[in-house]
């Protein structure tokens, strides 16, 4: 078995390979993440067709293959919904290509720094970090949407008092609210304009954002459309309830912040210690990779770490 700190291949070869791989990742990120502001040649010169570059053809082929594979397994819709909820303006194949490129770069860096074990660890952390990044963005958008409901109800009531219809009031609110509330309300307005039922569009938004408070707003609007009444006054009553709930939610969030920070420290501490020992004393960890017992100990530690992470997540997450 190869201990940590030694390489199977020539270190210079691996270093050059990792450098080229990192450069390829930077180029791919520039192609995907930086939108081009140039006018396409088809619009500048009639009758001239742009010839795609080799990099464009390679990325199109890879994203097309990933798209077909995900469609065959029925995973494309759920992953698209996850990226949409996180506010990532990229398709699923493009995001997978970027994550794969970053993971390969991490694996190459791991071989250079500490051998195959560190390479596998860094590659797994890259993939796991990409998944956690999507979940973090989704949770942050949901939290931001919940914080904007106070302003949303107030703006909606003001527009209704000014004589606007419910749909016109929603359209005005979508232009005045910042992200993510503005885009979510704009989605509702656009869906209604193309023929979807107003109540279904509101319920879908409440379900997507996991917001019971917005579900109350949807129910209030649905009841008013059926029985009539002054919707502006109803919005004032719903707004008072939402503000009180948000106050309690923020208080609970502040009280549980210490527990969440402790959980993050406890979960990250083993990885920090391993990386520190890898640089300070590489031979200290070589015993874990010199036989099957060491690998079993690593696997057991990862399983116990996963169980602890699940338990801590349940402890610090409070529902009310």
MOHU-V608496 format. One record per residue. N is the residue number from 1. RES is the residue in one letter. PHI is phi in whole degrees, 0 to 359 (* if undefined). PSI is psi in degrees with one decimal (* if undefined). Layout:
n->N res->RES phi->PHI psi->PSI
n->N res->RES phi->PHI psi->PSI
This chain:
n->1 res->X phi->* psi->143.0
n->2 res->X phi->272 psi->118.5
n->3 res->X phi->289 psi->162.3
n->4 res->X phi->295 psi->138.1
n->5 res->X phi->104 psi->-10.9
n->6 res->X phi->245 psi->157.2
n->7 res->X phi->238 psi->146.0
n->8 res->X phi->281 psi->-41.9
n->9 res->X phi->267 psi->173.4
n->10 res->X phi->297 psi->129.7
n->11 res->X phi->300 psi->-36.1
n->12 res->X phi->293 psi->-39.3
n->13 res->X phi->295 psi->-45.2
n->14 res->X phi->296 psi->-38.3
n->15 res->X phi->295 psi->-44.7
n->16 res->X phi->295 psi->-41.1
n->17 res->X phi->297 psi->-43.0
n->18 res->X phi->294 psi->-36.7
n->19 res->X phi->296 psi->-42.6
n->20 res->X phi->295 psi->-37.2
n->21 res->X phi->294 psi->-42.0
n->22 res->X phi->297 psi->-39.9
n->23 res->X phi->298 psi->-40.8
n->24 res->X phi->296 psi->-37.7
n->25 res->X phi->296 psi->-40.9
n->26 res->X phi->296 psi->-41.5
n->27 res->X phi->295 psi->-44.0
n->28 res->X phi->297 psi->-40.4
n->29 res->X phi->296 psi->-38.4
n->30 res->X phi->295 psi->-37.6
n->31 res->X phi->292 psi->-41.3
n->32 res->X phi->275 psi->-42.4
n->33 res->X phi->270 psi->-27.7
n->34 res->X phi->262 psi->107.0
n->35 res->X phi->291 psi->142.1
n->36 res->X phi->280 psi->133.5
n->37 res->X phi->260 psi->-0.1
n->38 res->X phi->283 psi->145.5
n->39 res->X phi->286 psi->131.5
n->40 res->X phi->302 psi->150.4
n->41 res->X phi->295 psi->-27.2
n->42 res->X phi->297 psi->-30.2
n->43 res->X phi->273 psi->-24.4
n->44 res->X phi->274 psi->-33.1
n->45 res->X phi->227 psi->108.7
n->46 res->X phi->294 psi->136.8
n->47 res->X phi->85 psi->-0.8
n->48 res->X phi->252 psi->127.9
n->49 res->X phi->255 psi->131.6
n->50 res->X phi->290 psi->137.7
n->51 res->X phi->265 psi->116.7
n->52 res->X phi->294 psi->147.1
n->53 res->X phi->283 psi->171.4
n->54 res->X phi->296 psi->-37.3
n->55 res->X phi->294 psi->-40.4
n->56 res->X phi->295 psi->-42.7
n->57 res->X phi->296 psi->-39.2
n->58 res->X phi->294 psi->-44.3
n->59 res->X phi->293 psi->-38.8
n->60 res->X phi->296 psi->-40.3
n->61 res->X phi->294 psi->-42.7
n->62 res->X phi->292 psi->-44.4
n->63 res->X phi->294 psi->-36.3
n->64 res->X phi->295 psi->-39.6
n->65 res->X phi->295 psi->-43.2
n->66 res->X phi->295 psi->-40.2
n->67 res->X phi->299 psi->-45.3
n->68 res->X phi->295 psi->-38.2
n->69 res->X phi->294 psi->-42.5
n->70 res->X phi->291 psi->-37.0
n->71 res->X phi->294 psi->-38.2
n->72 res->X phi->293 psi->-28.4
n->73 res->X phi->263 psi->-1.2
n->74 res->X phi->71 psi->27.1
n->75 res->X phi->255 psi->-7.3
n->76 res->X phi->293 psi->-42.7
n->77 res->X phi->295 psi->-43.3
n->78 res->X phi->293 psi->-39.7
n->79 res->X phi->288 psi->-35.5
n->80 res->X phi->296 psi->-40.3
n->81 res->X phi->297 psi->-39.3
n->82 res->X phi->296 psi->-44.4
n->83 res->X phi->294 psi->-38.7
n->84 res->X phi->295 psi->-41.1
n->85 res->X phi->295 psi->-34.1
n->86 res->X phi->281 psi->-7.9
n->87 res->X phi->76 psi->23.4
n->88 res->X phi->270 psi->115.3
n->89 res->X phi->274 psi->54.6
n->90 res->X phi->222 psi->152.0
n->91 res->X phi->284 psi->163.4
n->92 res->X phi->297 psi->-46.1
n->93 res->X phi->300 psi->-39.0
n->94 res->X phi->296 psi->-42.9
n->95 res->X phi->295 psi->-39.1
n->96 res->X phi->294 psi->-39.3
n->97 res->X phi->297 psi->-43.3
n->98 res->X phi->295 psi->-43.4
n->99 res->X phi->296 psi->-40.6
n->100 res->X phi->296 psi->-39.0
n->101 res->X phi->295 psi->-43.1
n->102 res->X phi->295 psi->-39.4
n->103 res->X phi->296 psi->-41.1
n->104 res->X phi->296 psi->-40.2
n->105 res->X phi->297 psi->-39.2
n->106 res->X phi->294 psi->-39.2
n->107 res->X phi->296 psi->-43.3
n->108 res->X phi->298 psi->-42.4
n->109 res->X phi->296 psi->-36.4
n->110 res->X phi->295 psi->-38.4
n->111 res->X phi->297 psi->-40.2
n->112 res->X phi->292 psi->-40.8
n->113 res->X phi->277 psi->-39.9
n->114 res->X phi->209 psi->4.1
n->115 res->X phi->104 psi->-174.5
n->116 res->X phi->294 psi->-35.7
n->117 res->X phi->296 psi->-46.9
n->118 res->X phi->295 psi->-35.1
n->119 res->X phi->297 psi->-46.8
n->120 res->X phi->297 psi->-39.6
n->121 res->X phi->297 psi->-46.4
n->122 res->X phi->293 psi->-36.6
n->123 res->X phi->296 psi->-42.7
n->124 res->X phi->295 psi->-38.7
n->125 res->X phi->295 psi->-34.2
n->126 res->X phi->295 psi->-46.9
n->127 res->X phi->294 psi->-45.4
n->128 res->X phi->297 psi->-37.2
n->129 res->X phi->295 psi->-35.4
n->130 res->X phi->294 psi->-40.9
n->131 res->X phi->294 psi->-43.4
n->132 res->X phi->294 psi->-31.7
n->133 res->X phi->296 psi->-42.1
n->134 res->X phi->296 psi->-43.8
n->135 res->X phi->294 psi->-38.6
n->136 res->X phi->296 psi->-43.0
n->137 res->X phi->296 psi->-39.9
n->138 res->X phi->294 psi->-44.1
n->139 res->X phi->296 psi->-38.0
n->140 res->X phi->292 psi->-38.3
n->141 res->X phi->294 psi->-40.3
n->142 res->X phi->295 psi->-42.0
n->143 res->X phi->295 psi->-41.7
n->144 res->X phi->295 psi->-37.8
n->145 res->X phi->296 psi->-40.4
n->146 res->X phi->296 psi->-37.5
n->147 res->X phi->291 psi->-24.1
n->148 res->X phi->273 psi->-6.8
n->149 res->X phi->295 psi->-30.8
n->150 res->X phi->301 psi->-51.7
n->151 res->X phi->294 psi->-36.2
n->152 res->X phi->298 psi->-47.2
n->153 res->X phi->294 psi->-40.6
n->154 res->X phi->296 psi->-45.3
n->155 res->X phi->294 psi->-37.9
n->156 res->X phi->295 psi->-44.0
n->157 res->X phi->296 psi->-39.3
n->158 res->X phi->296 psi->-42.1
n->159 res->X phi->292 psi->-34.6
n->160 res->X phi->292 psi->-38.4
n->161 res->X phi->293 psi->-27.0
n->162 res->X phi->284 psi->-3.2
n->163 res->X phi->101 psi->6.5
n->164 res->X phi->281 psi->154.1
n->165 res->X phi->286 psi->172.1
n->166 res->X phi->297 psi->-43.0
n->167 res->X phi->293 psi->-40.3
n->168 res->X phi->295 psi->-39.3
n->169 res->X phi->296 psi->-40.5
n->170 res->X phi->297 psi->-40.9
n->171 res->X phi->297 psi->-41.7
n->172 res->X phi->294 psi->-39.3
n->173 res->X phi->295 psi->-38.9
n->174 res->X phi->296 psi->-29.9
n->175 res->X phi->278 psi->-24.0
n->176 res->X phi->267 psi->-27.7
n->177 res->X phi->280 psi->149.7
n->178 res->X phi->274 psi->179.4
n->179 res->X phi->289 psi->146.1
n->180 res->X phi->268 psi->-4.8
n->181 res->X phi->298 psi->-39.1
n->182 res->X phi->299 psi->-45.4
n->183 res->X phi->290 psi->-35.2
n->184 res->X phi->291 psi->-43.0
n->185 res->X phi->291 psi->-37.1
n->186 res->X phi->297 psi->-35.8
n->187 res->X phi->298 psi->-43.2
n->188 res->X phi->300 psi->-47.1
n->189 res->X phi->298 psi->-44.2
n->190 res->X phi->294 psi->-37.9
n->191 res->X phi->294 psi->-39.7
n->192 res->X phi->294 psi->-37.4
n->193 res->X phi->292 psi->-26.8
n->194 res->X phi->266 psi->7.0
n->195 res->X phi->116 psi->-1.0
n->196 res->X phi->280 psi->148.5
n->197 res->X phi->296 psi->139.4
n->198 res->X phi->299 psi->-45.5
n->199 res->X phi->296 psi->-38.7
n->200 res->X phi->294 psi->-38.4
n->201 res->X phi->295 psi->-40.6
n->202 res->X phi->293 psi->-41.7
n->203 res->X phi->295 psi->-36.8
n->204 res->X phi->295 psi->-39.1
n->205 res->X phi->294 psi->-42.9
n->206 res->X phi->299 psi->-38.3
n->207 res->X phi->290 psi->-41.7
n->208 res->X phi->295 psi->-39.3
n->209 res->X phi->269 psi->0.6
n->210 res->X phi->52 psi->48.6
n->211 res->X phi->242 psi->108.5
n->212 res->X phi->292 psi->-32.3
n->213 res->X phi->296 psi->-44.0
n->214 res->X phi->291 psi->-28.9
n->215 res->X phi->295 psi->-35.7
n->216 res->X phi->296 psi->-39.9
n->217 res->X phi->298 psi->-43.6
n->218 res->X phi->297 psi->-41.7
n->219 res->X phi->293 psi->-38.1
n->220 res->X phi->297 psi->-41.8
n->221 res->X phi->293 psi->-40.6
n->222 res->X phi->295 psi->-41.2
n->223 res->X phi->294 psi->-41.3
n->224 res->X phi->296 psi->-35.2
n->225 res->X phi->291 psi->-24.6
n->226 res->X phi->271 psi->-43.4
n->227 res->X phi->250 psi->-9.6
n->228 res->X phi->82 psi->-171.2
n->229 res->X phi->118 psi->178.0
n->230 res->X phi->272 psi->101.3
n->231 res->X phi->291 psi->-29.8
n->232 res->X phi->298 psi->-41.9
n->233 res->X phi->292 psi->-37.3
n->234 res->X phi->297 psi->-39.4
n->235 res->X phi->295 psi->-34.6
n->236 res->X phi->296 psi->-42.5
n->237 res->X phi->294 psi->-44.6
n->238 res->X phi->296 psi->-38.4
n->239 res->X phi->297 psi->-39.8
n->240 res->X phi->297 psi->-42.5
n->241 res->X phi->296 psi->-42.2
n->242 res->X phi->295 psi->-40.4
n->243 res->X phi->297 psi->-40.3
n->244 res->X phi->294 psi->-41.0
n->245 res->X phi->294 psi->-39.8
n->246 res->X phi->295 psi->-35.8
n->247 res->X phi->297 psi->-43.8
n->248 res->X phi->294 psi->-39.8
n->249 res->X phi->297 psi->-41.8
n->250 res->X phi->293 psi->-35.1
n->251 res->X phi->293 psi->-43.0
n->252 res->X phi->296 psi->-38.9
n->253 res->X phi->296 psi->-40.6
n->254 res->X phi->291 psi->-36.2
n->255 res->X phi->288 psi->-30.0
n->256 res->X phi->268 psi->0.2
n->257 res->X phi->295 psi->-37.6
n->258 res->X phi->296 psi->-41.1
n->259 res->X phi->294 psi->-38.2
n->260 res->X phi->294 psi->-41.3
n->261 res->X phi->297 psi->-41.0
n->262 res->X phi->298 psi->-39.4
n->263 res->X phi->295 psi->-42.4
n->264 res->X phi->297 psi->-41.1
n->265 res->X phi->294 psi->-43.7
n->266 res->X phi->294 psi->-35.2
n->267 res->X phi->283 psi->-32.5
n->268 res->X phi->273 psi->-17.9
n->269 res->X phi->299 psi->-43.5
n->270 res->X phi->300 psi->-39.9
n->271 res->X phi->291 psi->-37.6
n->272 res->X phi->295 psi->-41.7
n->273 res->X phi->296 psi->-41.4
n->274 res->X phi->296 psi->-44.5
n->275 res->X phi->295 psi->-38.7
n->276 res->X phi->295 psi->-44.2
n->277 res->X phi->293 psi->-30.9
n->278 res->X phi->297 psi->-35.3
n->279 res->X phi->271 psi->-37.0
n->280 res->X phi->279 psi->-42.2
n->281 res->X phi->212 psi->78.8
n->282 res->X phi->300 psi->-33.5
n->283 res->X phi->290 psi->-17.2
n->284 res->X phi->295 psi->-32.7
n->285 res->X phi->266 psi->-1.9
n->286 res->X phi->295 psi->-25.1
n->287 res->X phi->295 psi->-26.6
n->288 res->X phi->285 psi->-17.9
n->289 res->X phi->245 psi->15.7
n->290 res->X phi->260 psi->1.4
n->291 res->X phi->187 psi->172.0
n->292 res->X phi->294 psi->-28.2
n->293 res->X phi->296 psi->-40.9
n->294 res->X phi->296 psi->-41.7
n->295 res->X phi->293 psi->-35.4
n->296 res->X phi->294 psi->-36.8
n->297 res->X phi->294 psi->-39.7
n->298 res->X phi->296 psi->-45.1
n->299 res->X phi->297 psi->-41.5
n->300 res->X phi->297 psi->-40.7
n->301 res->X phi->296 psi->-40.1
n->302 res->X phi->294 psi->-39.7
n->303 res->X phi->296 psi->-45.6
n->304 res->X phi->295 psi->-35.9
n->305 res->X phi->295 psi->-38.7
n->306 res->X phi->295 psi->-41.3
n->307 res->X phi->297 psi->-42.5
n->308 res->X phi->296 psi->-38.0
n->309 res->X phi->295 psi->-42.8
n->310 res->X phi->297 psi->-42.7
n->311 res->X phi->293 psi->-43.0
n->312 res->X phi->294 psi->-36.6
n->313 res->X phi->296 psi->-35.1
n->314 res->X phi->287 psi->-29.7
n->315 res->X phi->287 psi->-42.9
n->316 res->X phi->274 psi->-11.0
n->317 res->X phi->267 psi->117.5
n->318 res->X phi->245 psi->125.9
n->319 res->X phi->252 psi->140.2
n->320 res->X phi->217 psi->*
